[in-house]
Amino acid sequence: MSTLKGIPVVTAPARSGEKYVTGQGTTAIKDGIKSSGAPTPLPAGRKPSWLRAPMPGGDGFDGVRHTVREHRLATVCEEAKCPNIGECWNAGTATLMLMGEVCTRACRFCAVDTGNPRGWLDVQEPENAARSVRLMGLKYVVLTSVNRDDLEDGGAAHFAACVRAIKRVNPDTAVEALTPDFQGVLADVETVVDSGLEVFAQNVETVRRLTHPVRDPRASYEQTLAVLEHAKRYRPTVLVKTSLMLGLGEADTEVLETMDDLRRVGVDILTLGQYLRPTVNHLTVERFVTPVEFEAYRAQALARGFIECVAGPLVRSSYRAEQALARNNAGLGEGGVARR
């Protein structure tokens, strides 16, 4: 191990919560949250049966992984330790994460590395993303990104450039952009919405009361609502989408109040999934929501007028995104259990 300005340069994979220096020279914390003196250990025993995802593997999975590596792309599937990576990659779909693997924020639910990239961007990323979508044969691609508060526009122009490049190379591919909140700067929201995408998404993540400590202090419930509302008003033909994690201590009434707030600002599509603690340094799981409860939440959402609510224990915001308009819970069975 060597050092750079006193910070360890880790040649082996960094441990969770450990500070290290990336290949671009960015000081970052592995998995986003620095180790504390006495983290709450992960609970012993097995998770409920409905939370067991198969180990990723198969020809489709290997093919997508090869394409991602070849074109130097980060995927939220890997960085956020998504439990559906095997299912989605074997189906030939993936969510691409733009603007690097280091986020300027440190939300206490998220396992993406935290640091300050100090303006670094891969200028070849738009073309690399477009070629990768073509090679993977995607008809629907979700683009997301780390937060980039170090950039003047939060990365909005780069995000839009990636969408335009994908559309130019893959004119028949639908694009969903799951973006940062751009610190609530609505002109930056417009930059992305004007890029030619079909779906604009920004995740509210949790109910109002739990926004802090769940999310980074620079994020807020009201700020996300304002971003979603502006995207819909600015370009009504674009579908607007958001996501909630359950199991963080929210009450049923708070979930329903959040649904009402989201419909009031014009959100079209809602996804609901179970929060799963990624490391001992992250927030603990307060409860495991049952498949029956997810089905009841979905019914409440549809009754409120959402075009679709994709709900299930292993659902994440981009899960089977191309099926969101099929009005069938994205192909899931009752209670959000995948049909095999």
N, C-alpha and C positions, 0 to 999 in steps of 0.2 A: 504494500500500500504506500502511495506517495501522497503529498499534500499540495494544495493550491491555496495560498493565502490562509494557511492554517486549517483548511477544510479537507477532510480525508477524500482522496480520489479513490473510490472503491473499484478495484479491478474485478472482484467477484461480485455477484448480485448483492445489492444492498439489502440489509434486513429492514423489516417494517419499522417505521419510525426513525430510521437512521438518516442523518444528513450526509449527502454525497454530492459529487459534481458530475453533471452530465457531459456527454460528448461535445456539446455546444458551449461548455464552460459555465452552465447555469448551476448554481447551488440549489439543491432541492431536498425535500424530505420524502423518503420512500413511503408510498401509500397515503401521503397527504397529512397525516397527523403525527406530530412528534411524540416519541415515547414519554410517558409520565412515570413518576416514581412508583406508583402502585396502580397499574391499569386493572380494571375489572376483568378477570379471566373469562374466556369463552365458556359457556355452560357445558357440563359433561352430559353424556348421553346422546341419543339420536334425535334428529329433527323429526317433526311429523312426517308421515309417509308421503303426504302430498307435496313436500318440499324436496324430494329426492330427484335430482336431475341426472340423466345418464352421463357417463364420462364421454367427453368429446372424442370423436374419431371417425374414420370412414374416408372414402375417396373424395367426396365433396368437401369435407372439412379440410383435408390436406391440400386440395387444389386452391381453395380460397386463401388458406394460410400462406401458400407459396406466392400467390399474387400480391398479397399484402406485403410480404417481406421484399419481394423483387422491386416493388415501387416505393419502398420506404414510407409506407403509410402506417399510422397508428390507428387502431380501431378501439372504440369504446367497449366492444365485446371483450377484448383482452384487458384493457386498462382498468375497467370497472369490475372485472371478474364476474361478468354476466353468466348466470347459470344456464342460459339458453344458447350458448355459443355453438354447441354441437348441432342442435336442431336447426338453427338459422344458417350456419355455414354449410351444412349438408344440403340445405335447400337452395344454396347458391345466392344467399342474400347476406349483406353485412352492413353495419353502420360504421362509416369512416369518421375518424376523429381528426379534425384539422388543427393546424397551428401548433403542432408539437404535443408532447406528452406531459408537460409541466404547466400546472394551473396556478394562477396568481392568488387563488382563494383556497381556503381550508375548511370546507364544509365537513361537519363531523360525522356524516354518513358515507362519505365518498372516499374511494381508495385510489384516486388519481393523484400522482405526485404533486407536491406543492413547492413553488419557488417563484423566482422573478426572472423570466427569460430576457428582460432588458431589450425588448424590441426585435429579438431574433424571429425571422420568418423564413420558411423555405420557399423561395420564389418559383421553384419548379413544381410546387404542390398542386396548383390548379390543373396543369397538364398531366401530371402523374395520376391525379384522381380520375380525370376523364378517361385516360387509357385503361386504368384498372377497372372502371365500371364497364368499359367495352369488353375487356378480356373476360370478366366474370359473367358477362351477358345479362346484367341486371336490367330489369324493366322498372324497378323502383329502388331508389337508394336513399338512405337517411344519412345526412351530413350533420355531425355535431362537432363540438370543439371544447377545449379547455377555456376558462375565462382568461382574457388577456387584458387586464387593467393597465398593463404597462404600455399598451398602444393607445394613441390618441383617440382612435375611433373604436377601440375595443376589438379590432380585427374585422369590423363589418365589411370593409372594402375587399379584404382578402377572402372572406366568406363568400361574398357575392361573385368574386372572380372565379372561385371554384365551381359555383353553380353554373355560371355562364359557360365555362370550359366544358363541363359535363354535358350541358345542353347542346353545345356546338358539335361535339363528337358523338353524342348519343341522343339525337333529337326526339326519340320515342321513349326515353327514360323519364319517368316522373321523379321529381326531387322533393324530399322533405328536409327542411333545415331546422334542426334542434339547436337553438342558439343560446349564447349568454344573454344577460339582461342589458348589456351595453351601458350599465350604470344608469339606466332609465333615459338615456339620450334618444329621443324619438327619431331624430334625423338618421341615426345609425340603424334603427329598426327599418326605416324606409329604404335604406341602401340595400338591405338584404331582401326585403319584400319585392323590390323592383328588379331582382335578378332573374326572374322567370320561373321561380319555383311554384310548386302546387300546394305545399303544406308548410306553414310556419308554426314552429313550436318553441315554447319556453316553459320550463317546468316550475310550477309553484311548489312542488316537493312535499309540503306538509300543510297542516291547518295553520290558521293565523297565530294561535297561541304558542305553537311549537316552532315557529319560524326561527327564533333564536331560543335555544342554542343549536338547532338542527343545521341551519344554514350559516354561511359566513356572515359576519356583521355588515358587509357591504351589500348583501342581498336583502330584500324585504318582500313581504307578502304584497303590500300595496304597489311596490315597484314592478313586480311581475304582472299584476293585474293591469297596470297602466300600459305595459309593453304589449300584452295580449290584446287589450282593447284597441290600441292604436293600430296594430297590424290589421285587425279586422275592419276598422273604419277606413283606414287608408286605402286598402284594396279588398273590397268585400268578396271578390271571387276567389280569393285565397282561403283555403281551409286553415283554421287556427286550432291548435292542439296543446294540451298540457298533461301533466302526470302527477299523481300523488303516491307516496309510499305510505303504507299502513303498518301498524304495529309499533309505533313510536310513543304511544301513550295518548293518542287522540280518542275523543269520545264520539259515539255515533252522531250525536247532534252537531258536532264540529265538522264532521265529514259532509253532512248534508248542507250545512251553512256554506262550506267551501264550494260545493256544487252550485248552490244558488249564486254565489259571487261570480263564479266562472261563467255561468249562463248569462248573468247580467252584463258582462263585458263582451259577450258574443263568441265564447269558445265553442267550437263545433264538436271536437273529439276529446275524450278523456280516457286515460289509462290508469288503472289501479293495480298495484302489486304489493307484495310483502317486503318490508325492509328486512334485509339480512346483514348482520354485522360482519364487515369484511375482516377486521383485525381486533385484537384486544384493546387497541387504542381508540376505537370508534364507539359510538353510542350503543348502548345495550338494546336488545329487543325486549319490548315491554309485553308483547303478546304475539301469538301466532294466529292470524286470521284464518278461519276455516273456509274451505271451498263454498260451503252453503252461505256464509256471510258475504263472500265476494259476489255470489249470484244475487243476493239481496241488494247490495250496493249498486250493482249494474242495473237492476230493475229500477231503483230510485233515480239513477242518472238518466236512463232512457225516458222515464216519466217526466223529467224536467226539460226534455227537448234536445238532449245531445244527439247528434247524428249517430254516434256509436260510443259505447263505453267498453273498452277491452279490459276485463277484470279477471284476475286469477293470482294464485300464490306466487308463481314464477314470472308473471308478466312484468316487463320493463317498458319504458316509454316507447322504444322502437320495435318491440316484439311484433312480428308479422305485420309491420306497418302497411304493407301493400294491400292487406285484406281488411283494413279498417272500415271501408265503405261497404263491405259485403253484408253488414248487419247480422253477423253470425258469431260475435265474440271472437273474431279473427280465427275461426276454425277450432276454437276450444270447445270442450264439452261443458256439461253442467258444472257450475262452480269454478270454471276456469281450468279444468283439468284437461290436458292435451289429449286429443283423440289419437290413438295409435293404430 
